[in-house]
Amino acid sequence: MATMNVSVPDTMRAWVQSRIDSGRYASVSDYVRDLIRKDQTTTDPGQWLAALDATIARGLADGEAGRVTEAETVFDRLSTKYAAMRAQP
């Protein structure tokens, strides 16, 4: 693996450190690698759009796009489910 030295202002260094301290990243290198990966996927909009199109096509093929359930129906089903779970010994 290659090594790179990068200079950043103190405010950027503090930001990166805060991301590491939050537990989202293990190290500065981990953070920079993630930024590069994200840049690689957004640099080629054709690739991003192709992935989006494929996801939409899968959803349409599965019939998920046409299935809409009212929130009240969902909550009623959940209430019934959890009431049944509470009733079990």
PDB file with one MODEL, atoms N, CA, C and O in Angstrom:
MODEL        1
ATOM      1  N   MET A   1       0.855  -1.169   0.000  1.00  0.00           N
ATOM      2  CA  MET A   1       0.000   0.000   0.000  1.00  0.00           C
ATOM      3  C   MET A   1       0.901   1.232   0.000  1.00  0.00           C
ATOM      4  O   MET A   1       1.912   1.275   0.701  1.00  0.00           O
ATOM      5  N   ALA A   2       0.523   2.227  -0.790  1.00  0.00           N
ATOM      6  CA  ALA A   2       1.312   3.450  -0.910  1.00  0.00           C
ATOM      7  C   ALA A   2       0.992   4.415   0.235  1.00  0.00           C
ATOM      8  O   ALA A   2      -0.073   4.347   0.849  1.00  0.00           O
ATOM      9  N   THR A   3       1.935   5.304   0.502  1.00  0.00           N
ATOM     10  CA  THR A   3       1.767   6.316   1.541  1.00  0.00           C
ATOM     11  C   THR A   3       1.700   7.685   0.886  1.00  0.00           C
ATOM     12  O   THR A   3       2.426   7.961  -0.069  1.00  0.00           O
ATOM     13  N   MET A   4       0.808   8.558   1.412  1.00  0.00           N
ATOM     14  CA  MET A   4       0.699   9.933   0.922  1.00  0.00           C
ATOM     15  C   MET A   4       0.717  10.860   2.123  1.00  0.00           C
ATOM     16  O   MET A   4       0.142  10.548   3.166  1.00  0.00           O
ATOM     17  N   ASN A   5       1.367  11.986   1.979  1.00  0.00           N
ATOM     18  CA  ASN A   5       1.345  13.023   3.015  1.00  0.00           C
ATOM     19  C   ASN A   5       0.480  14.161   2.507  1.00  0.00           C
ATOM     20  O   ASN A   5       0.672  14.640   1.390  1.00  0.00           O
ATOM     21  N   VAL A   6      -0.467  14.595   3.316  1.00  0.00           N
ATOM     22  CA  VAL A   6      -1.402  15.638   2.915  1.00  0.00           C
ATOM     23  C   VAL A   6      -1.412  16.718   3.986  1.00  0.00           C
ATOM     24  O   VAL A   6      -1.468  16.415   5.178  1.00  0.00           O
ATOM     25  N   SER A   7      -1.359  17.976   3.566  1.00  0.00           N
ATOM     26  CA  SER A   7      -1.444  19.100   4.494  1.00  0.00           C
ATOM     27  C   SER A   7      -2.843  19.690   4.424  1.00  0.00           C
ATOM     28  O   SER A   7      -3.369  19.933   3.338  1.00  0.00           O
ATOM     29  N   VAL A   8      -3.445  19.921   5.593  1.00  0.00           N
ATOM     30  CA  VAL A   8      -4.780  20.521   5.664  1.00  0.00           C
ATOM     31  C   VAL A   8      -4.772  21.578   6.764  1.00  0.00           C
ATOM     32  O   VAL A   8      -3.946  21.523   7.675  1.00  0.00           O
ATOM     33  N   PRO A   9      -5.697  22.545   6.680  1.00  0.00           N
ATOM     34  CA  PRO A   9      -5.807  23.530   7.760  1.00  0.00           C
ATOM     35  C   PRO A   9      -6.238  22.862   9.066  1.00  0.00           C
ATOM     36  O   PRO A   9      -6.800  21.766   9.062  1.00  0.00           O
ATOM     37  N   ASP A  10      -5.967  23.537  10.174  1.00  0.00           N
ATOM     38  CA  ASP A  10      -6.307  22.983  11.490  1.00  0.00           C
ATOM     39  C   ASP A  10      -7.796  22.654  11.619  1.00  0.00           C
ATOM     40  O   ASP A  10      -8.168  21.666  12.252  1.00  0.00           O
ATOM     41  N   THR A  11      -8.639  23.485  11.016  1.00  0.00           N
ATOM     42  CA  THR A  11     -10.083  23.230  11.124  1.00  0.00           C
ATOM     43  C   THR A  11     -10.469  21.920  10.434  1.00  0.00           C
ATOM     44  O   THR A  11     -11.332  21.190  10.923  1.00  0.00           O
ATOM     45  N   MET A  12      -9.839  21.628   9.315  1.00  0.00           N
ATOM     46  CA  MET A  12     -10.120  20.363   8.619  1.00  0.00           C
ATOM     47  C   MET A  12      -9.574  19.184   9.407  1.00  0.00           C
ATOM     48  O   MET A  12     -10.216  18.138   9.498  1.00  0.00           O
ATOM     49  N   ARG A  13      -8.394  19.357   9.974  1.00  0.00           N
ATOM     50  CA  ARG A  13      -7.814  18.296  10.794  1.00  0.00           C
ATOM     51  C   ARG A  13      -8.735  17.982  11.968  1.00  0.00           C
ATOM     52  O   ARG A  13      -8.960  16.817  12.294  1.00  0.00           O
ATOM     53  N   ALA A  14      -9.270  19.034  12.604  1.00  0.00           N
ATOM     54  CA  ALA A  14     -10.180  18.842  13.735  1.00  0.00           C
ATOM     55  C   ALA A  14     -11.451  18.123  13.287  1.00  0.00           C
ATOM     56  O   ALA A  14     -11.978  17.275  14.008  1.00  0.00           O
ATOM     57  N   TRP A  15     -11.938  18.464  12.095  1.00  0.00           N
ATOM     58  CA  TRP A  15     -13.144  17.804  11.576  1.00  0.00           C
ATOM     59  C   TRP A  15     -12.897  16.310  11.387  1.00  0.00           C
ATOM     60  O   TRP A  15     -13.707  15.479  11.800  1.00  0.00           O
ATOM     61  N   VAL A  16     -11.777  15.981  10.763  1.00  0.00           N
ATOM     62  CA  VAL A  16     -11.444  14.572  10.537  1.00  0.00           C
ATOM     63  C   VAL A  16     -11.321  13.853  11.875  1.00  0.00           C
ATOM     64  O   VAL A  16     -11.819  12.739  12.035  1.00  0.00           O
ATOM     65  N   GLN A  17     -10.658  14.489  12.832  1.00  0.00           N
ATOM     66  CA  GLN A  17     -10.497  13.866  14.145  1.00  0.00           C
ATOM     67  C   GLN A  17     -11.857  13.645  14.818  1.00  0.00           C
ATOM     68  O   GLN A  17     -12.060  12.637  15.495  1.00  0.00           O
ATOM     69  N   SER A  18     -12.773  14.576  14.633  1.00  0.00           N
ATOM     70  CA  SER A  18     -14.106  14.412  15.232  1.00  0.00           C
ATOM     71  C   SER A  18     -14.838  13.226  14.610  1.00  0.00           C
ATOM     72  O   SER A  18     -15.596  12.538  15.294  1.00  0.00           O
ATOM     73  N   ARG A  19     -14.616  12.984  13.323  1.00  0.00           N
ATOM     74  CA  ARG A  19     -15.236  11.827  12.660  1.00  0.00           C
ATOM     75  C   ARG A  19     -14.646  10.527  13.200  1.00  0.00           C
ATOM     76  O   ARG A  19     -15.352   9.529  13.347  1.00  0.00           O
ATOM     77  N   ILE A  20     -13.362  10.547  13.491  1.00  0.00           N
ATOM     78  CA  ILE A  20     -12.705   9.372  14.065  1.00  0.00           C
ATOM     79  C   ILE A  20     -13.186   9.161  15.493  1.00  0.00           C
ATOM     80  O   ILE A  20     -13.501   8.036  15.881  1.00  0.00           O
ATOM     81  N   ASP A  21     -13.246  10.237  16.281  1.00  0.00           N
ATOM     82  CA  ASP A  21     -13.690  10.146  17.675  1.00  0.00           C
ATOM     83  C   ASP A  21     -15.133   9.662  17.788  1.00  0.00           C
ATOM     84  O   ASP A  21     -15.505   9.037  18.782  1.00  0.00           O
ATOM     85  N   SER A  22     -15.943   9.947  16.776  1.00  0.00           N
ATOM     86  CA  SER A  22     -17.341   9.505  16.805  1.00  0.00           C
ATOM     87  C   SER A  22     -17.462   7.999  16.590  1.00  0.00           C
ATOM     88  O   SER A  22     -18.516   7.415  16.842  1.00  0.00           O
ATOM     89  N   GLY A  23     -16.382   7.372  16.126  1.00  0.00           N
ATOM     90  CA  GLY A  23     -16.395   5.939  15.894  1.00  0.00           C
ATOM     91  C   GLY A  23     -16.755   5.554  14.471  1.00  0.00           C
ATOM     92  O   GLY A  23     -16.752   4.373  14.125  1.00  0.00           O
ATOM     93  N   ARG A  24     -17.061   6.532  13.653  1.00  0.00           N
ATOM     94  CA  ARG A  24     -17.438   6.224  12.270  1.00  0.00           C
ATOM     95  C   ARG A  24     -16.233   5.746  11.457  1.00  0.00           C
ATOM     96  O   ARG A  24     -16.370   4.917  10.558  1.00  0.00           O
ATOM     97  N   TYR A  25     -15.065   6.273  11.779  1.00  0.00           N
ATOM     98  CA  TYR A  25     -13.840   5.893  11.078  1.00  0.00           C
ATOM     99  C   TYR A  25     -12.800   5.457  12.096  1.00  0.00           C
ATOM    100  O   TYR A  25     -12.767   5.949  13.224  1.00  0.00           O
ATOM    101  N   ALA A  26     -11.951   4.524  11.676  1.00  0.00           N
ATOM    102  CA  ALA A  26     -10.922   4.000  12.568  1.00  0.00           C
ATOM    103  C   ALA A  26      -9.669   4.865  12.584  1.00  0.00           C
ATOM    104  O   ALA A  26      -8.928   4.884  13.567  1.00  0.00           O
ATOM    105  N   SER A  27      -9.440   5.581  11.487  1.00  0.00           N
ATOM    106  CA  SER A  27      -8.210   6.365  11.375  1.00  0.00           C
ATOM    107  C   SER A  27      -8.370   7.423  10.291  1.00  0.00           C
ATOM    108  O   SER A  27      -9.362   7.446   9.562  1.00  0.00           O
ATOM    109  N   VAL A  28      -7.374   8.298  10.202  1.00  0.00           N
ATOM    110  CA  VAL A  28      -7.356   9.299   9.142  1.00  0.00           C
ATOM    111  C   VAL A  28      -7.323   8.602   7.786  1.00  0.00           C
ATOM    112  O   VAL A  28      -8.014   9.018   6.856  1.00  0.00           O
ATOM    113  N   SER A  29      -6.535   7.559   7.672  1.00  0.00           N
ATOM    114  CA  SER A  29      -6.440   6.817   6.413  1.00  0.00           C
ATOM    115  C   SER A  29      -7.790   6.227   6.024  1.00  0.00           C
ATOM    116  O   SER A  29      -8.170   6.267   4.853  1.00  0.00           O
ATOM    117  N   ASP A  30      -8.509   5.686   6.988  1.00  0.00           N
ATOM    118  CA  ASP A  30      -9.829   5.125   6.736  1.00  0.00           C
ATOM    119  C   ASP A  30     -10.772   6.208   6.202  1.00  0.00           C
ATOM    120  O   ASP A  30     -11.530   5.966   5.263  1.00  0.00           O
ATOM    121  N   TYR A  31     -10.723   7.392   6.800  1.00  0.00           N
ATOM    122  CA  TYR A  31     -11.555   8.524   6.383  1.00  0.00           C
ATOM    123  C   TYR A  31     -11.226   8.939   4.950  1.00  0.00           C
ATOM    124  O   TYR A  31     -12.129   9.126   4.135  1.00  0.00           O
ATOM    125  N   VAL A  32      -9.944   9.082   4.643  1.00  0.00           N
ATOM    126  CA  VAL A  32      -9.529   9.518   3.313  1.00  0.00           C
ATOM    127  C   VAL A  32      -9.892   8.465   2.266  1.00  0.00           C
ATOM    128  O   VAL A  32     -10.341   8.815   1.174  1.00  0.00           O
ATOM    129  N   ARG A  33      -9.707   7.190   2.580  1.00  0.00           N
ATOM    130  CA  ARG A  33     -10.081   6.134   1.634  1.00  0.00           C
ATOM    131  C   ARG A  33     -11.574   6.189   1.323  1.00  0.00           C
ATOM    132  O   ARG A  33     -11.978   6.007   0.175  1.00  0.00           O
ATOM    133  N   ASP A  34     -12.404   6.441   2.357  1.00  0.00           N
ATOM    134  CA  ASP A  34     -13.840   6.538   2.143  1.00  0.00           C
ATOM    135  C   ASP A  34     -14.176   7.726   1.241  1.00  0.00           C
ATOM    136  O   ASP A  34     -15.021   7.606   0.355  1.00  0.00           O
ATOM    137  N   LEU A  35     -13.525   8.869   1.456  1.00  0.00           N
ATOM    138  CA  LEU A  35     -13.748  10.035   0.593  1.00  0.00           C
ATOM    139  C   LEU A  35     -13.382   9.722  -0.859  1.00  0.00           C
ATOM    140  O   LEU A  35     -14.096  10.110  -1.783  1.00  0.00           O
ATOM    141  N   ILE A  36     -12.281   9.028  -1.050  1.00  0.00           N
ATOM    142  CA  ILE A  36     -11.851   8.687  -2.411  1.00  0.00           C
ATOM    143  C   ILE A  36     -12.854   7.742  -3.064  1.00  0.00           C
ATOM    144  O   ILE A  36     -13.194   7.913  -4.234  1.00  0.00           O
ATOM    145  N   ARG A  37     -13.335   6.733  -2.307  1.00  0.00           N
ATOM    146  CA  ARG A  37     -14.342   5.813  -2.854  1.00  0.00           C
ATOM    147  C   ARG A  37     -15.598   6.564  -3.279  1.00  0.00           C
ATOM    148  O   ARG A  37     -16.145   6.316  -4.353  1.00  0.00           O
ATOM    149  N   LYS A  38     -16.051   7.485  -2.427  1.00  0.00           N
ATOM    150  CA  LYS A  38     -17.248   8.267  -2.753  1.00  0.00           C
ATOM    151  C   LYS A  38     -17.011   9.111  -3.996  1.00  0.00           C
ATOM    152  O   LYS A  38     -17.891   9.217  -4.850  1.00  0.00           O
ATOM    153  N   ASP A  39     -15.843   9.707  -4.106  1.00  0.00           N
ATOM    154  CA  ASP A  39     -15.518  10.526  -5.270  1.00  0.00           C
ATOM    155  C   ASP A  39     -15.482   9.668  -6.532  1.00  0.00           C
ATOM    156  O   ASP A  39     -15.923  10.105  -7.594  1.00  0.00           O
ATOM    157  N   GLN A  40     -14.962   8.461  -6.418  1.00  0.00           N
ATOM    158  CA  GLN A  40     -14.895   7.581  -7.582  1.00  0.00           C
ATOM    159  C   GLN A  40     -16.292   7.233  -8.097  1.00  0.00           C
ATOM    160  O   GLN A  40     -16.492   7.121  -9.307  1.00  0.00           O
ATOM    161  N   THR A  41     -17.242   7.063  -7.209  1.00  0.00           N
ATOM    162  CA  THR A  41     -18.586   6.706  -7.652  1.00  0.00           C
ATOM    163  C   THR A  41     -19.349   7.910  -8.184  1.00  0.00           C
ATOM    164  O   THR A  41     -20.243   7.752  -9.016  1.00  0.00           O
ATOM    165  N   THR A  42     -19.015   9.102  -7.723  1.00  0.00           N
ATOM    166  CA  THR A  42     -19.737  10.282  -8.203  1.00  0.00           C
ATOM    167  C   THR A  42     -19.052  10.935  -9.390  1.00  0.00           C
ATOM    168  O   THR A  42     -19.659  11.762 -10.071  1.00  0.00           O
ATOM    169  N   THR A  43     -17.800  10.582  -9.654  1.00  0.00           N
ATOM    170  CA  THR A  43     -17.077  11.176 -10.764  1.00  0.00           C
ATOM    171  C   THR A  43     -17.653  10.719 -12.102  1.00  0.00           C
ATOM    172  O   THR A  43     -17.650  11.477 -13.072  1.00  0.00           O
ATOM    173  N   ASP A  44     -18.141   9.495 -12.153  1.00  0.00           N
ATOM    174  CA  ASP A  44     -18.717   8.963 -13.382  1.00  0.00           C
ATOM    175  C   ASP A  44     -20.232   8.919 -13.234  1.00  0.00           C
ATOM    176  O   ASP A  44     -20.777   7.917 -12.772  1.00  0.00           O
ATOM    177  N   PRO A  45     -20.922   9.999 -13.625  1.00  0.00           N
ATOM    178  CA  PRO A  45     -22.374  10.034 -13.441  1.00  0.00           C
ATOM    179  C   PRO A  45     -23.077   8.927 -14.206  1.00  0.00           C
ATOM    180  O   PRO A  45     -24.142   8.472 -13.788  1.00  0.00           O
ATOM    181  N   GLY A  46     -22.504   8.485 -15.314  1.00  0.00           N
ATOM    182  CA  GLY A  46     -23.109   7.381 -16.066  1.00  0.00           C
ATOM    183  C   GLY A  46     -23.186   6.115 -15.237  1.00  0.00           C
ATOM    184  O   GLY A  46     -24.173   5.382 -15.302  1.00  0.00           O
ATOM    185  N   GLN A  47     -22.151   5.856 -14.460  1.00  0.00           N
ATOM    186  CA  GLN A  47     -22.118   4.669 -13.598  1.00  0.00           C
ATOM    187  C   GLN A  47     -23.174   4.788 -12.506  1.00  0.00           C
ATOM    188  O   GLN A  47     -23.882   3.823 -12.217  1.00  0.00           O
ATOM    189  N   TRP A  48     -23.280   5.960 -11.904  1.00  0.00           N
ATOM    190  CA  TRP A  48     -24.256   6.187 -10.848  1.00  0.00           C
ATOM    191  C   TRP A  48     -25.674   6.043 -11.385  1.00  0.00           C
ATOM    192  O   TRP A  48     -26.520   5.405 -10.759  1.00  0.00           O
ATOM    193  N   LEU A  49     -25.929   6.642 -12.554  1.00  0.00           N
ATOM    194  CA  LEU A  49     -27.255   6.567 -13.154  1.00  0.00           C
ATOM    195  C   LEU A  49     -27.603   5.137 -13.561  1.00  0.00           C
ATOM    196  O   LEU A  49     -28.750   4.713 -13.423  1.00  0.00           O
ATOM    197  N   ALA A  50     -26.622   4.401 -14.058  1.00  0.00           N
ATOM    198  CA  ALA A  50     -26.866   3.004 -14.432  1.00  0.00           C
ATOM    199  C   ALA A  50     -27.244   2.185 -13.205  1.00  0.00           C
ATOM    200  O   ALA A  50     -28.138   1.342 -13.275  1.00  0.00           O
ATOM    201  N   ALA A  51     -26.571   2.425 -12.081  1.00  0.00           N
ATOM    202  CA  ALA A  51     -26.902   1.706 -10.842  1.00  0.00           C
ATOM    203  C   ALA A  51     -28.297   2.081 -10.358  1.00  0.00           C
ATOM    204  O   ALA A  51     -29.048   1.221  -9.897  1.00  0.00           O
ATOM    205  N   LEU A  52     -28.645   3.352 -10.460  1.00  0.00           N
ATOM    206  CA  LEU A  52     -29.978   3.801 -10.063  1.00  0.00           C
ATOM    207  C   LEU A  52     -31.047   3.176 -10.961  1.00  0.00           C
ATOM    208  O   LEU A  52     -32.071   2.696 -10.476  1.00  0.00           O
ATOM    209  N   ASP A  53     -30.803   3.186 -12.263  1.00  0.00           N
ATOM    210  CA  ASP A  53     -31.748   2.568 -13.199  1.00  0.00           C
ATOM    211  C   ASP A  53     -31.950   1.088 -12.903  1.00  0.00           C
ATOM    212  O   ASP A  53     -33.072   0.587 -12.963  1.00  0.00           O
ATOM    213  N   ALA A  54     -30.868   0.393 -12.584  1.00  0.00           N
ATOM    214  CA  ALA A  54     -30.968  -1.032 -12.269  1.00  0.00           C
ATOM    215  C   ALA A  54     -31.786  -1.261 -11.002  1.00  0.00           C
ATOM    216  O   ALA A  54     -32.573  -2.205 -10.927  1.00  0.00           O
ATOM    217  N   THR A  55     -31.599  -0.400 -10.013  1.00  0.00           N
ATOM    218  CA  THR A  55     -32.363  -0.517  -8.770  1.00  0.00           C
ATOM    219  C   THR A  55     -33.845  -0.279  -9.019  1.00  0.00           C
ATOM    220  O   THR A  55     -34.690  -1.006  -8.496  1.00  0.00           O
ATOM    221  N   ILE A  56     -34.157   0.724  -9.805  1.00  0.00           N
ATOM    222  CA  ILE A  56     -35.555   1.008 -10.135  1.00  0.00           C
ATOM    223  C   ILE A  56     -36.162  -0.159 -10.913  1.00  0.00           C
ATOM    224  O   ILE A  56     -37.290  -0.567 -10.639  1.00  0.00           O
ATOM    225  N   ALA A  57     -35.430  -0.687 -11.866  1.00  0.00           N
ATOM    226  CA  ALA A  57     -35.928  -1.815 -12.665  1.00  0.00           C
ATOM    227  C   ALA A  57     -36.209  -3.030 -11.784  1.00  0.00           C
ATOM    228  O   ALA A  57     -37.212  -3.717 -11.979  1.00  0.00           O
ATOM    229  N   ARG A  58     -35.329  -3.301 -10.813  1.00  0.00           N
ATOM    230  CA  ARG A  58     -35.567  -4.432  -9.897  1.00  0.00           C
ATOM    231  C   ARG A  58     -36.831  -4.202  -9.088  1.00  0.00           C
ATOM    232  O   ARG A  58     -37.629  -5.122  -8.906  1.00  0.00           O
ATOM    233  N   GLY A  59     -37.020  -2.982  -8.602  1.00  0.00           N
ATOM    234  CA  GLY A  59     -38.216  -2.671  -7.828  1.00  0.00           C
ATOM    235  C   GLY A  59     -39.483  -2.839  -8.641  1.00  0.00           C
ATOM    236  O   GLY A  59     -40.481  -3.368  -8.152  1.00  0.00           O
ATOM    237  N   LEU A  60     -39.439  -2.389  -9.884  1.00  0.00           N
ATOM    238  CA  LEU A  60     -40.603  -2.541 -10.751  1.00  0.00           C
ATOM    239  C   LEU A  60     -40.875  -4.006 -11.059  1.00  0.00           C
ATOM    240  O   LEU A  60     -42.030  -4.432 -11.092  1.00  0.00           O
ATOM    241  N   ALA A  61     -39.818  -4.777 -11.285  1.00  0.00           N
ATOM    242  CA  ALA A  61     -39.970  -6.201 -11.588  1.00  0.00           C
ATOM    243  C   ALA A  61     -40.538  -6.961 -10.396  1.00  0.00           C
ATOM    244  O   ALA A  61     -41.297  -7.914 -10.568  1.00  0.00           O
ATOM    245  N   ASP A  62     -40.171  -6.541  -9.192  1.00  0.00           N
ATOM    246  CA  ASP A  62     -40.655  -7.206  -7.976  1.00  0.00           C
ATOM    247  C   ASP A  62     -42.071  -6.768  -7.612  1.00  0.00           C
ATOM    248  O   ASP A  62     -42.697  -7.357  -6.731  1.00  0.00           O
ATOM    249  N   GLY A  63     -42.570  -5.748  -8.279  1.00  0.00           N
ATOM    250  CA  GLY A  63     -43.910  -5.264  -7.982  1.00  0.00           C
ATOM    251  C   GLY A  63     -43.964  -4.341  -6.780  1.00  0.00           C
ATOM    252  O   GLY A  63     -45.051  -3.965  -6.342  1.00  0.00           O
ATOM    253  N   GLU A  64     -42.815  -3.967  -6.239  1.00  0.00           N
ATOM    254  CA  GLU A  64     -42.789  -3.113  -5.046  1.00  0.00           C
ATOM    255  C   GLU A  64     -43.262  -1.698  -5.342  1.00  0.00           C
ATOM    256  O   GLU A  64     -43.847  -1.051  -4.473  1.00  0.00           O
ATOM    257  N   ALA A  65     -43.019  -1.209  -6.549  1.00  0.00           N
ATOM    258  CA  ALA A  65     -43.339   0.184  -6.855  1.00  0.00           C
ATOM    259  C   ALA A  65     -44.842   0.447  -6.832  1.00  0.00           C
ATOM    260  O   ALA A  65     -45.272   1.551  -6.499  1.00  0.00           O
ATOM    261  N   GLY A  66     -45.642  -0.557  -7.183  1.00  0.00           N
ATOM    262  CA  GLY A  66     -47.073  -0.355  -7.238  1.00  0.00           C
ATOM    263  C   GLY A  66     -47.793  -0.647  -5.945  1.00  0.00           C
ATOM    264  O   GLY A  66     -49.003  -0.446  -5.846  1.00  0.00           O
ATOM    265  N   ARG A  67     -47.057  -1.122  -4.946  1.00  0.00           N
ATOM    266  CA  ARG A  67     -47.679  -1.514  -3.684  1.00  0.00           C
ATOM    267  C   ARG A  67     -47.522  -0.396  -2.662  1.00  0.00           C
ATOM    268  O   ARG A  67     -46.420  -0.143  -2.174  1.00  0.00           O
ATOM    269  N   VAL A  68     -48.614   0.266  -2.343  1.00  0.00           N
ATOM    270  CA  VAL A  68     -48.604   1.341  -1.367  1.00  0.00           C
ATOM    271  C   VAL A  68     -49.600   0.988  -0.277  1.00  0.00           C
ATOM    272  O   VAL A  68     -50.738   0.619  -0.565  1.00  0.00           O
ATOM    273  N   THR A  69     -49.180   1.098   0.963  1.00  0.00           N
ATOM    274  CA  THR A  69     -50.052   0.797   2.090  1.00  0.00           C
ATOM    275  C   THR A  69     -50.214   2.048   2.929  1.00  0.00           C
ATOM    276  O   THR A  69     -49.234   2.714   3.262  1.00  0.00           O
ATOM    277  N   GLU A  70     -51.436   2.360   3.264  1.00  0.00           N
ATOM    278  CA  GLU A  70     -51.714   3.516   4.106  1.00  0.00           C
ATOM    279  C   GLU A  70     -51.061   3.323   5.477  1.00  0.00           C
ATOM    280  O   GLU A  70     -51.000   2.208   5.996  1.00  0.00           O
ATOM    281  N   ALA A  71     -50.583   4.405   6.042  1.00  0.00           N
ATOM    282  CA  ALA A  71     -49.914   4.349   7.344  1.00  0.00           C
ATOM    283  C   ALA A  71     -50.850   3.777   8.409  1.00  0.00           C
ATOM    284  O   ALA A  71     -50.420   2.988   9.251  1.00  0.00           O
ATOM    285  N   GLU A  72     -52.104   4.162   8.378  1.00  0.00           N
ATOM    286  CA  GLU A  72     -53.060   3.675   9.383  1.00  0.00           C
ATOM    287  C   GLU A  72     -53.184   2.150   9.327  1.00  0.00           C
ATOM    288  O   GLU A  72     -53.285   1.492  10.363  1.00  0.00           O
ATOM    289  N   THR A  73     -53.176   1.596   8.115  1.00  0.00           N
ATOM    290  CA  THR A  73     -53.243   0.142   7.957  1.00  0.00           C
ATOM    291  C   THR A  73     -52.012  -0.521   8.549  1.00  0.00           C
ATOM    292  O   THR A  73     -52.113  -1.541   9.231  1.00  0.00           O
ATOM    293  N   VAL A  74     -50.860   0.059   8.287  1.00  0.00           N
ATOM    294  CA  VAL A  74     -49.612  -0.486   8.829  1.00  0.00           C
ATOM    295  C   VAL A  74     -49.647  -0.458  10.359  1.00  0.00           C
ATOM    296  O   VAL A  74     -49.307  -1.451  11.002  1.00  0.00           O
ATOM    297  N   PHE A  75     -50.053   0.664  10.943  1.00  0.00           N
ATOM    298  CA  PHE A  75     -50.100   0.769  12.404  1.00  0.00           C
ATOM    299  C   PHE A  75     -51.111  -0.206  12.997  1.00  0.00           C
ATOM    300  O   PHE A  75     -50.864  -0.781  14.057  1.00  0.00           O
ATOM    301  N   ASP A  76     -52.238  -0.398  12.329  1.00  0.00           N
ATOM    302  CA  ASP A  76     -53.224  -1.368  12.810  1.00  0.00           C
ATOM    303  C   ASP A  76     -52.643  -2.775  12.821  1.00  0.00           C
ATOM    304  O   ASP A  76     -52.828  -3.524  13.780  1.00  0.00           O
ATOM    305  N   ARG A  77     -51.940  -3.127  11.753  1.00  0.00           N
ATOM    306  CA  ARG A  77     -51.317  -4.459  11.683  1.00  0.00           C
ATOM    307  C   ARG A  77     -50.281  -4.635  12.785  1.00  0.00           C
ATOM    308  O   ARG A  77     -50.220  -5.685  13.425  1.00  0.00           O
ATOM    309  N   LEU A  78     -49.468  -3.608  13.004  1.00  0.00           N
ATOM    310  CA  LEU A  78     -48.454  -3.690  14.056  1.00  0.00           C
ATOM    311  C   LEU A  78     -49.094  -3.796  15.436  1.00  0.00           C
ATOM    312  O   LEU A  78     -48.635  -4.567  16.279  1.00  0.00           O
ATOM    313  N   SER A  79     -50.144  -3.030  15.666  1.00  0.00           N
ATOM    314  CA  SER A  79     -50.839  -3.095  16.960  1.00  0.00           C
ATOM    315  C   SER A  79     -51.393  -4.489  17.203  1.00  0.00           C
ATOM    316  O   SER A  79     -51.280  -5.024  18.306  1.00  0.00           O
ATOM    317  N   THR A  80     -51.986  -5.072  16.184  1.00  0.00           N
ATOM    318  CA  THR A  80     -52.528  -6.431  16.307  1.00  0.00           C
ATOM    319  C   THR A  80     -51.407  -7.432  16.573  1.00  0.00           C
ATOM    320  O   THR A  80     -51.540  -8.312  17.424  1.00  0.00           O
ATOM    321  N   LYS A  81     -50.323  -7.297  15.855  1.00  0.00           N
ATOM    322  CA  LYS A  81     -49.187  -8.214  16.014  1.00  0.00           C
ATOM    323  C   LYS A  81     -48.625  -8.152  17.431  1.00  0.00           C
ATOM    324  O   LYS A  81     -48.403  -9.184  18.065  1.00  0.00           O
ATOM    325  N   TYR A  82     -48.396  -6.931  17.922  1.00  0.00           N
ATOM    326  CA  TYR A  82     -47.783  -6.792  19.250  1.00  0.00           C
ATOM    327  C   TYR A  82     -48.768  -7.144  20.367  1.00  0.00           C
ATOM    328  O   TYR A  82     -48.345  -7.604  21.427  1.00  0.00           O
ATOM    329  N   ALA A  83     -50.042  -6.942  20.157  1.00  0.00           N
ATOM    330  CA  ALA A  83     -51.041  -7.364  21.132  1.00  0.00           C
ATOM    331  C   ALA A  83     -51.030  -8.875  21.240  1.00  0.00           C
ATOM    332  O   ALA A  83     -51.128  -9.422  22.339  1.00  0.00           O
ATOM    333  N   ALA A  84     -50.912  -9.559  20.104  1.00  0.00           N
ATOM    334  CA  ALA A  84     -50.847 -11.016  20.116  1.00  0.00           C
ATOM    335  C   ALA A  84     -49.573 -11.509  20.811  1.00  0.00           C
ATOM    336  O   ALA A  84     -49.595 -12.520  21.513  1.00  0.00           O
ATOM    337  N   MET A  85     -48.480 -10.800  20.612  1.00  0.00           N
ATOM    338  CA  MET A  85     -47.225 -11.193  21.254  1.00  0.00           C
ATOM    339  C   MET A  85     -47.315 -11.018  22.775  1.00  0.00           C
ATOM    340  O   MET A  85     -46.791 -11.841  23.526  1.00  0.00           O
ATOM    341  N   ARG A  86     -47.975  -9.950  23.227  1.00  0.00           N
ATOM    342  CA  ARG A  86     -48.125  -9.730  24.660  1.00  0.00           C
ATOM    343  C   ARG A  86     -49.031 -10.779  25.283  1.00  0.00           C
ATOM    344  O   ARG A  86     -48.847 -11.135  26.447  1.00  0.00           O
ATOM    345  N   ALA A  87     -50.003 -11.279  24.536  1.00  0.00           N
ATOM    346  CA  ALA A  87     -50.962 -12.251  25.049  1.00  0.00           C
ATOM    347  C   ALA A  87     -50.352 -13.639  25.211  1.00  0.00           C
ATOM    348  O   ALA A  87     -50.880 -14.469  25.950  1.00  0.00           O
ATOM    349  N   GLN A  88     -49.241 -13.892  24.520  1.00  0.00           N
ATOM    350  CA  GLN A  88     -48.600 -15.204  24.628  1.00  0.00           C
ATOM    351  C   GLN A  88     -47.923 -15.343  25.981  1.00  0.00           C
ATOM    352  O   GLN A  88     -47.364 -14.384  26.512  1.00  0.00           O
ATOM    353  N   PRO A  89     -47.983 -16.566  26.540  1.00  0.00           N
ATOM    354  CA  PRO A  89     -47.348 -16.784  27.856  1.00  0.00           C
ATOM    355  C   PRO A  89     -45.854 -16.707  27.819  1.00  0.00           C
ATOM    356  O   PRO A  89     -45.203 -16.871  28.851  1.00  0.00           O
TER     357      PRO A  89
ENDMDL
END
